[in-house]
Amino acid sequence: MPFLENVTGISGALIGLFLLAYGVATAVGSLAGGRFADQNAARTLIVGSIGVAACLLVLYLGRHDRRAHGAGAAGSRPVRHGHVPSMQYRVVSLAGPGGQLASSLPASAANVGIALGSYAGGVAIGTFTASSTVITGLIIAVISIPVAWASSFLKPAGHRGRDRARDRVRSGDGVTTEPASSSGRTNHLENT
């Protein structure tokens, strides 16, 4: 609340209205995030990271304007919470058979992120001003963009196997052959 009260100048009942808008935006983001995760979770994480950074930039640049603050803050909620289903989907799909165990990792990582982000925000407020918390978040969001992009190159273990199976060539004598390996040998597998 220090940012709302001290920087943007919002107080009293208007704070409750802003918090209600945040809650609605969070619900919208969670619902939309599931839909986007089904379409392309890796791309959703990249676009979402860019969206969070853009919303935090709007929030910082418009910190003294209630409408700009509302747009930046309410815009960042659906984008941030839209990450959750995509992150969960990516972790479970990349884990393969260990998906059930791995499904706890995104929540654990989010809790670590909340703790570290809270600490960084506390240091920013203690050292500078309430506005510096937004800059801190913006720095973290900008760092997350190349991380999300790099993670998009990770493929599930079964995906590599499907690529090899697709590359197999069926010969006329009922034997399936694979392209020559790097050693120049060809593997012959009997068709069963």
C-alpha positions as CSV (number, residue, x, y, z in Angstrom):
1,M,0.0,0.0,0.0
2,P,2.9,2.5,0.4
3,F,3.0,3.0,-3.4
4,L,-0.8,3.5,-3.7
5,E,-0.9,5.9,-0.7
6,N,2.4,7.8,-0.9
7,V,3.1,7.9,-4.6
8,T,-0.2,7.7,-6.4
9,G,-2.2,9.5,-3.7
10,I,-4.9,6.9,-3.4
11,S,-6.4,6.4,0.0
12,G,-9.6,5.5,1.9
13,A,-12.3,3.6,0.1
14,L,-10.6,4.0,-3.2
15,I,-7.9,1.6,-2.1
16,G,-10.6,-1.1,-1.7
17,L,-11.8,-0.4,-5.2
18,F,-8.3,-0.8,-6.6
19,L,-7.9,-4.1,-4.7
20,L,-11.2,-5.4,-6.1
21,A,-10.0,-4.5,-9.6
22,Y,-6.7,-6.4,-8.9
23,G,-8.7,-9.4,-7.7
24,V,-10.9,-9.5,-10.8
25,A,-7.9,-9.0,-13.1
26,T,-6.1,-11.9,-11.3
27,A,-9.1,-14.2,-11.9
28,V,-9.2,-13.2,-15.6
29,G,-5.5,-13.9,-15.9
30,S,-5.7,-17.3,-14.4
31,L,-8.6,-18.3,-16.7
32,A,-7.0,-16.9,-19.8
33,G,-3.6,-18.3,-18.9
34,G,-5.0,-21.9,-18.9
35,R,-6.3,-21.3,-22.4
36,F,-3.0,-19.9,-23.7
37,A,-1.0,-22.7,-22.0
38,D,-3.0,-25.2,-24.0
39,Q,-2.2,-23.4,-27.2
40,N,1.6,-22.8,-26.6
41,A,2.9,-22.6,-23.0
42,A,6.4,-21.6,-24.0
43,R,5.3,-18.7,-26.1
44,T,2.8,-17.7,-23.3
45,L,5.7,-17.4,-20.9
46,I,7.7,-15.2,-23.2
47,V,4.8,-12.9,-24.1
48,G,3.8,-12.8,-20.5
49,S,7.3,-11.8,-19.3
50,I,7.3,-9.0,-21.9
51,G,3.8,-8.0,-20.8
52,V,4.7,-7.8,-17.1
53,A,7.8,-5.6,-18.0
54,A,5.6,-3.3,-20.1
55,C,2.9,-3.0,-17.4
56,L,5.5,-2.2,-14.8
57,L,7.0,0.4,-17.1
58,V,3.6,2.0,-17.5
59,L,3.1,1.8,-13.7
60,Y,6.4,3.6,-13.1
61,L,6.0,6.3,-15.7
62,G,2.4,7.0,-14.7
63,R,3.0,6.7,-10.9
64,H,1.5,10.1,-10.2
65,D,-1.6,9.5,-12.3
66,R,-4.4,7.4,-10.9
67,R,-5.6,6.2,-14.3
68,A,-2.2,5.2,-15.5
69,H,-1.5,3.5,-12.2
70,G,-4.8,1.6,-12.5
71,A,-4.0,0.6,-16.1
72,G,-0.5,-0.6,-15.3
73,A,-1.4,-2.4,-12.1
74,A,-4.6,-4.0,-13.4
75,G,-2.9,-4.9,-16.7
76,S,0.0,-6.6,-14.9
77,R,-2.3,-8.9,-12.8
78,P,-3.8,-11.0,-15.7
79,V,-0.4,-11.2,-17.4
80,R,1.4,-12.3,-14.2
81,H,-1.3,-14.8,-13.1
82,G,-1.6,-16.0,-16.7
83,H,2.0,-17.3,-16.3
84,V,0.9,-19.9,-13.6
85,P,-0.9,-22.4,-15.9
86,S,1.8,-22.1,-18.5
87,M,4.6,-22.6,-16.1
88,Q,2.8,-25.6,-14.5
89,Y,2.2,-27.1,-17.9
90,R,5.8,-26.7,-19.1
91,V,7.3,-28.2,-15.9
92,V,5.0,-31.2,-15.9
93,S,5.5,-31.9,-19.6
94,L,9.2,-31.5,-19.4
95,A,9.4,-33.8,-16.4
96,G,8.1,-36.8,-18.4
97,P,7.4,-39.7,-16.0
98,G,8.3,-37.6,-13.0
99,G,5.5,-35.1,-13.8
100,Q,3.6,-35.8,-10.6
101,L,6.6,-35.1,-8.4
102,A,7.6,-32.1,-10.6
103,S,4.1,-30.5,-10.3
104,S,5.1,-29.1,-6.9
105,L,8.1,-27.2,-8.3
106,P,6.3,-24.2,-9.9
107,A,4.5,-23.5,-6.6
108,S,7.8,-23.8,-4.7
109,A,9.6,-21.6,-7.2
110,A,6.8,-19.0,-6.9
111,N,7.1,-19.0,-3.1
112,V,10.9,-18.5,-3.4
113,G,10.3,-15.7,-5.9
114,I,7.7,-14.0,-3.6
115,A,10.2,-14.2,-0.7
116,L,13.1,-12.8,-2.7
117,G,10.9,-10.2,-4.4
118,S,9.5,-9.1,-1.0
119,Y,13.0,-8.8,0.3
120,A,14.2,-6.8,-2.7
121,G,11.2,-4.6,-2.5
122,G,11.8,-4.0,1.2
123,V,15.4,-3.1,0.6
124,A,14.3,-0.7,-2.2
125,I,11.8,1.0,0.0
126,G,14.2,1.2,2.9
127,T,17.1,2.5,0.8
128,F,15.2,4.7,-1.7
129,T,11.5,5.4,-2.1
130,A,8.2,3.5,-2.6
131,S,8.6,4.1,-6.4
132,S,11.8,2.1,-6.4
133,T,9.9,-1.1,-5.8
134,V,8.4,-0.8,-9.3
135,I,11.9,-0.3,-10.7
136,T,13.0,-3.4,-8.8
137,G,10.2,-5.4,-10.2
138,L,10.9,-4.1,-13.7
139,I,14.5,-5.2,-13.5
140,I,13.4,-8.7,-12.4
141,A,10.8,-8.8,-15.2
142,V,13.4,-7.8,-17.9
143,I,15.7,-10.5,-16.6
144,S,12.8,-13.0,-16.9
145,I,12.4,-12.4,-20.7
146,P,15.6,-14.1,-21.9
147,V,15.1,-16.8,-19.3
148,A,11.6,-17.5,-20.7
149,W,13.0,-17.4,-24.2
150,A,15.8,-19.8,-23.4
151,S,13.4,-22.2,-21.7
152,S,11.3,-22.4,-24.9
153,F,14.1,-24.5,-26.4
154,L,13.7,-27.2,-23.8
155,K,11.8,-30.2,-25.2
156,P,10.1,-33.1,-23.4
157,A,12.2,-36.3,-23.4
158,G,9.5,-38.1,-25.4
159,H,9.6,-35.4,-28.0
160,R,13.1,-36.4,-29.0
161,G,12.0,-40.0,-29.3
162,R,9.2,-39.1,-31.6
163,D,11.6,-37.2,-33.8
164,R,13.8,-40.3,-34.1
165,A,10.7,-42.5,-34.8
166,R,9.5,-40.1,-37.5
167,D,13.0,-40.2,-39.2
168,R,12.9,-44.0,-39.5
169,V,12.6,-45.2,-43.0
170,R,10.6,-48.4,-43.8
171,S,12.3,-50.6,-46.4
172,G,10.6,-53.0,-48.8
173,D,11.8,-56.1,-46.9
174,G,9.9,-55.4,-43.7
175,V,12.9,-54.0,-41.9
176,T,12.8,-50.5,-40.5
177,T,16.1,-48.7,-40.8
178,E,17.2,-45.5,-39.1
179,P,19.5,-43.0,-40.8
180,A,23.2,-43.5,-40.4
181,S,24.5,-42.5,-37.0
182,S,27.4,-40.2,-36.5
183,S,29.7,-43.2,-36.6
184,G,28.4,-44.1,-40.1
185,R,26.6,-47.4,-38.9
186,T,23.0,-48.0,-39.7
187,N,20.8,-49.6,-37.1
188,H,18.4,-52.3,-38.3
189,L,15.3,-53.0,-36.3
190,E,13.0,-55.8,-37.1
191,N,9.4,-54.7,-37.7
192,T,7.1,-56.3,-35.1
